[in-house]
C-alpha cells in the first residue's frame, strides 16, 4: 500500500515547495468543524462526521521521489579458489587418517597423567615430603626407534613399485602416454607421501607430548620438594636463631622477619628467589601461548572445578611485583612467590587439559605448541631444581676446606676438626632419620597384620561356628 499525503500537513508543505503539480491531486485532509461563538444558539447544520480510519482517495507521491529510488546493493562475494578448496580437502584427508578411537585414547592418557599427578590439588610446594637426597633424576632416553614394521613394509613396496614402473616405461621405449602416466603416478605418490608423513608426524608429536608431560610431573614434584625443604629450612633456622623451639606454636611472621636482626641462609634465600622468578616468567609465557589453542568452554570448566578465580589469575601473573621488590628475600615474599607459582602452574595444566585432539587442520600445530611449551618449562624447572638441590646438599653436609699449601695454624686446625665433627653429626642424624623411617614402616605393617588377624578371628562365620 502506497503512503497517503494529506493537505495542510507539514510533510505536504515540504513536498509542495519542491513541485509544481496542482493541488487538486492532493487527497482531502480531515477538517475540524468550527463551533459557533454565539451563546444560546446552535449551528444550523450538524457537525460533519470524523474522517474514517482507512485512507481515502488515490495516494499520490511526487514523481521526483519515485524516480530517485536508490539502486540495489551489489556485493562481490569472492568465490573459493580451486587451490584453497583442494588444500581444504587435503587437510581433511590427513585428519581423517587418524580415527576417533586413537584421539580419545590419546586424550585419556594425556589427561590422566595430569590429573593423577596431584599437581592440581592443594598448594603444591608447601608442606610436601622432605627432599630426596638422590639428586636430580637421570634423563630418560626419549629417542625412540625410527624403524617400524609399517615403515619397512612401505619402503619395500615403494621400491618395488618404482622398479616395476620404470621397467615398464623405459623397457620398450618412452612414449608420450607412458610419460604422462609416469608424471601422474609421481604426483599421486607425492601427495600420498605427504599425507602419510603428516600423519606420522602428528602421531610422533602426540607420543612426544605424553613423554614430556611425564617428565614435567617428575620435575614438578622434585622442584616442589626442593622449594618446600628450602622454605622449611629457612624458617626453622630463623626460629632457632631467635630462641624459639620448633615444637612450640609458630610465632607471627613479623617476629621471624624482624629487620633489626641478622637474617640467616642468605645464599639459600637468593637462590630460592631467583628460582621462583625464573619459573614464573617461563610459565607466564607458555601459559599465554597454550591458552590460545585451548577450548575456552573446557578451560572455564576446569577453572571452576579447581577453584581458580580471576583474582588468583591476576595475582599469579604478576610474578615478582613492585611491592615485593622492597624486601624480595623475606620469608613472607618467598611464600607468596611459592603460592603464585602453584597457581600459574595450575593455569598451565588447565590449559593443557582443555586442548582437544579432533584431527582437524590445526591439530599438528596445537600439539607441536604443547610439546614446545612443555620442553621450555621442563628446562627452566630442571635448572631451578638443580640450583636449589646443590645448595641444600651443601647445607646437609659440612665439607672441609681444601688443604692449603701453607702450614696450618692451630686455630685453623681446630676449625677443621670442628667441621669434621659437624659432618659426622649430620651423617648420624641422617642415619637416625633413615632408621626412624624403617621403624615407621615396620610398625605400620605390624598394625595392618594385627588388624587382619583380628578381623579373621571375629568374622561372622567364626562366631556362628562357635555358637
URTA-V212794 format. One line per field, one symbol per residue. ss: DSSP state (H for helix, E for strand, C for the rest). Layout:
# URTA-V212794
ss=???
This chain:
# URTA-V212794
ss=CCCCCECCCHHHHHHHHHCCCCHHHCECCCCCCCCCCCCCCCCCCCCCCCCCCCCCCCCCCCHHHHCCCCCCCCCCCCCCCHHHHHHHHHHHHHHHCCCHHHHHHHHHHHHHHHHHCCCCCCCCCCCCCCCCCCCCCCCCCCCCCCCCHHHHHHHHHHHHHHHHHHHHHHHCCCCHHHHHHHHHHHHHHHHHHHHHHHHHHHHHHHHHHHHHHHHHHHHHHHHHHHHHHHHHHHHHHHHHHCCCCCCCCCCCHHHHCCCCCCCCCHHHHHHHHHHHHHHHHHHHHHHHHHHCCCCHHHHHHHHHHCCCCHHHHHHHCCCCCCCHHHHCCCHHHHHHHHHHHHHHHHHHHHHHHCCCCCCCCCHHHHHHHHHHHHHHHHHHHHHHHHHHHHHHHHHHCCCCCCCCCCCCCHHHHHHHHHHHHHHHHHHHHHHHHHHHHHHHHHHHHHHHHHHHHHHHHCCHHHHHHHC
